[in-house]
Amino acid sequence: MITVDDFQEVRLVAGIDAGFMENFTITKAAIVVLSFPDLTVVESVTATIPTSFPYIPGFLSFREIPAIEEALKKLTTNPDLLFCDGQGIAHPRRLGIASHLGVLIDKPTIGVAKSILVGKHEPLDIEKGSCQPLIYRGEIIGMVLRSREGVKPLYISVGHKISLPTALEYVKRCGGKYRLPEPTRLADKLASSRYQTRPS
């Protein structure tokens, strides 16, 4: 993974989410592309394929990425920065879905997760914008961000070709009135039709 900024001007951002249907036998991926910085929807696509990889804790990206790759093939736009609903390097093997996908497609990616996998952090203030570093084995692997006052925080980490401060800044700039940033919120909404929650 490249953990420094390695991209030019960002004009299009994309949110990516994936889930499962039919008792986890079908994987569904959704991608929503938005203009930046005004966050107007430009394009949205979905793809469904048979689930081809077994559920193994810590290896969820191998289960979801085949459907995401099929959805990416349908895009007519070329997003400059991708937000993934999941971890980047804030992962036991430093290879969450954002990092895995970023390396595969050679694109800047950010992990925006709703729950923690590894690491610890200091308590956050209740106010919107409060954040703390996420630390694992003495290393900062992400940032914990309260995106709205009084709601549970998000776990932001580098996927590929972006630094942590820049990743955090883009998450903040793509925030709205909801907990999730607009790219992943809209992708989650698009993927939620007949959506089955990931196994914990």
C-alpha positions in Angstrom: 0.0 0.0 0.0 1.0 3.6 -0.6 0.2 5.7 2.4 1.1 9.1 1.1 -0.9 11.3 -1.3 -0.4 10.1 -4.8 -3.2 11.7 -6.9 -4.1 14.9 -8.7 -7.2 17.0 -8.5 -10.3 15.3 -7.2 -13.4 16.0 -9.3 -15.3 12.8 -8.8 -15.6 10.7 -5.7 -17.3 7.3 -5.4 -18.8 5.4 -2.5 -18.7 1.6 -2.6 -20.6 -0.9 -0.5 -21.3 -4.6 -0.8 -23.6 -7.1 1.0 -25.3 -10.5 0.6 -28.7 -11.9 -0.4 -30.3 -15.3 -0.6 -28.7 -16.7 2.6 -25.3 -15.2 1.6 -25.2 -17.1 -1.7 -25.4 -13.9 -3.8 -23.1 -10.9 -3.4 -24.4 -7.5 -4.3 -22.1 -4.5 -4.9 -23.2 -0.9 -5.3 -21.2 2.1 -6.5 -22.4 5.7 -6.4 -20.2 8.4 -8.1 -20.6 12.1 -7.1 -19.1 15.3 -8.3 -16.8 17.0 -5.8 -17.0 19.2 -3.9 -20.8 19.8 -4.5 -21.6 16.1 -4.0 -24.2 15.8 -6.8 -24.9 12.2 -8.0 -23.3 11.6 -11.4 -23.7 7.8 -11.8 -24.8 4.7 -9.9 -24.4 1.1 -10.7 -24.9 -2.3 -9.0 -23.7 -5.8 -9.7 -24.8 -9.2 -8.3 -22.9 -12.4 -8.6 -22.8 -15.8 -6.9 -20.7 -15.6 -3.7 -17.5 -17.5 -4.5 -15.5 -17.2 -1.3 -16.3 -18.6 2.1 -16.8 -16.5 5.2 -13.5 -16.3 7.1 -13.0 -13.6 9.7 -10.5 -11.0 8.5 -10.8 -12.0 4.9 -14.1 -10.4 4.1 -12.6 -8.4 1.2 -11.9 -11.6 -0.7 -15.7 -12.3 -0.5 -16.9 -8.9 -1.6 -14.3 -7.7 -4.1 -15.4 -9.9 -7.1 -18.8 -8.2 -7.1 -17.3 -4.8 -6.7 -15.0 -5.4 -9.6 -18.1 -6.3 -11.7 -19.8 -3.1 -10.7 -16.7 -1.1 -11.5 -16.8 -2.5 -15.1 -20.2 -0.9 -15.5 -19.1 2.6 -14.7 -18.9 5.1 -17.5 -17.1 7.7 -15.3 -13.7 7.4 -13.8 -13.8 8.4 -10.1 -10.6 10.0 -8.7 -11.1 8.9 -5.1 -13.1 5.9 -3.7 -14.7 5.6 -0.3 -15.1 2.0 0.9 -17.6 0.9 3.5 -15.0 -0.9 5.6 -11.4 -0.8 6.8 -8.2 0.2 5.1 -5.0 -0.5 7.0 -6.9 -0.5 10.3 -7.1 -4.2 10.0 -5.3 -7.1 11.7 -3.4 -7.9 8.5 -3.2 -4.2 7.3 -5.4 -5.2 4.4 -9.0 -4.3 4.8 -11.2 -3.9 1.8 -10.2 -0.3 1.0 -6.5 -1.3 0.9 -7.2 -4.5 -1.0 -9.3 -2.8 -3.6 -7.0 0.2 -3.9 -4.0 -2.0 -4.7 -6.0 -4.1 -7.2 -7.3 -1.2 -9.2 -4.4 1.2 -8.5 -6.7 4.0 -7.2 -6.7 6.2 -4.1 -9.1 4.7 -1.6 -10.3 5.5 1.9 -11.6 3.1 4.5 -14.7 4.4 6.3 -15.9 1.8 8.8 -18.8 1.8 11.2 -17.1 -0.4 13.8 -13.6 -1.1 15.1 -11.5 -4.2 14.2 -8.3 -3.5 16.0 -6.7 -0.8 18.0 -7.7 1.5 20.9 -8.3 5.2 21.2 -9.0 7.9 23.8 -12.6 8.9 24.5 -14.1 11.4 22.0 -16.0 14.6 22.9 -19.7 14.5 22.0 -19.4 17.4 19.5 -19.3 16.9 15.7 -15.8 16.8 14.4 -14.2 15.4 17.5 -11.5 12.9 16.6 -8.8 10.8 18.2 -6.0 8.6 16.7 -6.6 4.9 16.5 -3.5 3.1 17.8 -2.5 -0.5 17.4 0.8 -1.9 18.6 2.2 1.5 19.1 1.3 2.7 15.6 -1.4 5.1 14.4 -3.5 3.1 12.0 -6.5 5.4 11.6 -8.6 8.2 13.0 -11.8 7.9 15.0 -14.2 10.7 14.0 -17.5 11.7 15.4 -19.3 12.9 12.2 -22.4 14.1 14.0 -23.0 15.3 17.5 -24.0 12.4 19.8 -23.7 9.6 17.3 -21.3 6.7 17.2 -18.0 7.5 15.6 -16.6 6.4 12.3 -13.2 4.7 11.9 -11.2 6.3 9.1 -8.1 4.6 7.7 -5.8 4.8 4.6 -6.7 2.4 1.9 -4.1 3.2 -0.9 -2.4 6.2 -2.4 -3.6 8.7 0.3 -2.2 9.9 3.6 -4.3 9.7 6.8 -4.6 13.5 7.3 -5.9 13.8 3.7 -8.2 10.9 4.1 -9.7 12.4 7.2 -10.1 15.8 5.4 -12.0 14.2 2.5 -14.3 12.3 4.8 -15.1 15.6 6.6 -15.6 17.4 3.3 -18.0 14.7 2.0 -20.0 14.7 5.2 -23.6 15.9 5.3 -26.4 15.7 7.9 -26.0 11.9 8.4 -23.4 9.8 10.2 -21.9 8.4 7.1 -20.2 10.6 4.4 -22.4 11.0 1.4 -20.5 8.6 -1.0 -20.8 5.6 1.3 -24.2 6.6 2.6 -25.7 6.5 -0.9 -23.8 3.3 -1.8 -25.2 1.7 1.3 -28.7 2.8 0.4 -28.4 1.5 -3.1 -27.0 -1.8 -1.9 -29.7 -2.2 0.8 -32.5 -3.6 -1.5 -32.9 -7.2 -0.3 -29.6 -6.6 1.6 -28.5 -9.2 4.2 -26.3 -8.0 7.0 -22.7 -9.2 7.0 -21.9 -11.9 9.5 -20.1 -10.6 12.5 
